[in-house]
Amino acid sequence: MRGVKVASAALGLIMGVLASAPANAWQRGPVDVLAVLPFASGSVEGLTVGTDGNIYVPTFGFNANGNALLFVISPDGNIVRKVTIANSSPHILGLAFNPRNGFLLVLDFGASRVLHVDPNSGASSVFMTLPGTFANSAGLNALTFDKNGNVYVSDSFNGAIWTTGPTGGVATAWKIDPLLGNGGSCGASGPCLTPPFGANGVEFNTAGTTLFVANTAFHQIIQIPVNSDGSAGTASIFITGINAPDGIAIDRNDNIWICANQEDEIVVIDKTGKVNAKLGDFRGIDQNGIASGFLFPASLAFSKDGSTLYVSNLTLYLPFAGVPNKAIDSAWTLQVKGGYTVSKLPAQIPPLNQNNQ
């Protein structure tokens, strides 16, 4: 009986400690479907918002052939138009409008080049190419601009940030660094990280003094200071521990909003690297074969007024990308049959939920 009393007392002590501990939890908030794009078109990875307030997403289809498509979606979810991106491969990643000259630049991952695309007709011309043999191993992934309209493009396979002026041309290496790499190949020459994409999402802070780069393979955000002459300073790890960070966006307060593609959530960190919010989650496949919530979220952008966040769901089954290992959500991606989604959610950082609800 004495043992029973001791055990009961210990259990009571544990329960008391748990009861007195704070019951904080992330308020994940709502995630709504903005638009459903046809399954046959292929999934979407890149996403940007134009000066017209519309959302622009190109297809990135391992299940598609021919030229990629560009969908233009209104803020209320209507598909305004669909155009074929001329002279493109099926595999388009990041895209953005240059705020200095209005060019819509589209990264043709499959052809290792940047295209200047007419958003109304889909006509394109080559905007940027890589020097020498770098194009043979490139993985052009995301892009951003400095205040002068210079273009910065991440290269996931060469561990590089490439740059060119507002009118394009042959790129020069702004930064090549092991911290931007992907850990090597899956063969005898090096380790294999999942997914094997190094430098990914790229954005400058509001002052333009630091470029932040998501390294998907190493689950890190890398920071690169900008020297007074515009050259790159020494790269260093800003923060780690995010499950496969993909696209990033920075708000007016220098909070970094990050697509954690294998965790199916948006992680928000402040300028010190402290996590302030975890938003959204995977919420199943409905009866029409369409994902609810996030499923391998890849790119994100704020609405013109900053009140809404738009997110593309790549819905990628990793082995389709030549990766031998599956992610925790890979099995779910194969159940999507009704179309691929672009999501929307309030661009707000909610307080911690004191009631754990």
ZIWO-V20917 format. One record per backbone hydrogen bond with DSSP energy under -1.0 kcal/mol. NH is the residue of the N-H (numbers start at 0). CO is the residue of the C=O. E is the energy in kcal/mol with one decimal. If there is no record, write none. Layout:
nh,co,e
NH,CO,E
NH,CO,E
This chain:
nh,co,e
4,0,-2.4
5,1,-2.4
6,2,-2.6
7,3,-2.6
8,4,-2.4
9,5,-2.5
10,6,-2.4
11,7,-2.3
12,8,-2.2
13,9,-2.4
14,10,-2.6
15,11,-2.2
16,12,-2.2
17,13,-2.5
18,14,-2.4
19,15,-1.7
20,16,-1.0
31,343,-2.7
33,341,-2.8
34,341,-1.6
36,339,-3.7
40,37,-1.0
41,38,-1.2
47,55,-1.8
49,53,-2.4
52,49,-1.9
54,72,-3.5
55,47,-3.2
56,70,-2.4
58,68,-2.2
59,42,-4.0
60,89,-1.3
63,60,-1.1
69,82,-3.1
70,56,-3.1
71,80,-2.6
72,54,-3.1
73,77,-3.1
76,73,-2.4
79,71,-2.3
80,71,-1.2
82,69,-2.3
84,67,-2.8
85,121,-2.4
87,84,-1.1
91,58,-1.5
92,106,-2.4
93,140,-2.0
95,104,-1.9
97,102,-2.8
101,97,-2.9
104,95,-2.8
105,114,-2.7
106,93,-3.0
107,112,-2.5
108,106,-1.3
109,90,-1.6
112,107,-1.4
113,127,-2.5
114,105,-3.2
115,124,-3.2
116,103,-2.7
117,122,-3.1
121,117,-2.7
124,115,-1.6
126,113,-3.0
127,113,-1.7
128,168,-1.3
133,130,-1.7
135,132,-1.4
136,133,-1.4
140,153,-2.4
143,151,-2.0
145,149,-1.7
148,145,-1.9
150,163,-2.8
151,143,-2.6
152,161,-2.9
153,141,-2.7
154,159,-2.6
155,138,-2.8
159,154,-1.5
160,174,-2.6
161,152,-3.0
162,171,-2.6
163,150,-1.6
167,164,-1.6
168,126,-2.7
170,128,-3.0
171,162,-2.4
173,160,-2.4
174,160,-1.7
176,158,-2.0
179,176,-2.0
180,177,-1.6
189,186,-1.2
196,194,-1.9
197,155,-1.6
198,179,-2.3
199,213,-2.6
200,245,-1.3
202,211,-2.0
204,209,-2.2
207,204,-1.4
210,223,-2.8
211,202,-3.2
212,221,-2.8
213,200,-2.7
214,219,-3.3
215,197,-1.8
216,196,-2.5
219,214,-1.8
220,238,-2.8
221,212,-3.6
222,235,-2.8
223,210,-2.3
225,208,-2.9
226,230,-2.9
229,226,-2.2
232,224,-3.1
235,222,-1.9
237,220,-2.7
238,220,-1.5
240,218,-1.3
241,218,-1.4
243,241,-1.1
245,258,-2.6
246,297,-2.2
248,256,-2.1
250,254,-2.1
253,250,-2.0
255,268,-2.9
256,248,-3.5
257,266,-2.7
258,246,-2.6
259,264,-2.6
260,243,-2.1
260,258,-1.1
263,259,-1.0
264,259,-1.3
265,278,-2.6
266,257,-2.5
267,276,-2.7
268,255,-2.4
269,273,-2.4
272,269,-2.0
275,267,-3.4
276,267,-1.4
278,265,-3.1
279,27,-2.2
282,291,-2.6
285,289,-2.6
288,285,-2.1
291,283,-3.1
293,280,-1.9
297,311,-2.4
300,309,-1.9
302,307,-2.6
305,302,-1.6
308,344,-3.0
309,300,-2.9
310,342,-2.3
311,298,-2.3
312,340,-1.6
313,295,-2.0
314,294,-1.6
319,316,-2.5
320,317,-2.2
321,318,-1.7
322,317,-1.3
329,326,-1.4
332,328,-1.3
334,331,-1.6
335,332,-1.1
336,288,-1.5
337,288,-2.3
339,36,-2.1
341,34,-2.2
342,310,-3.2
343,31,-2.5
344,308,-1.7
346,306,-2.4
347,345,-1.9
352,24,-2.8
355,352,-1.1
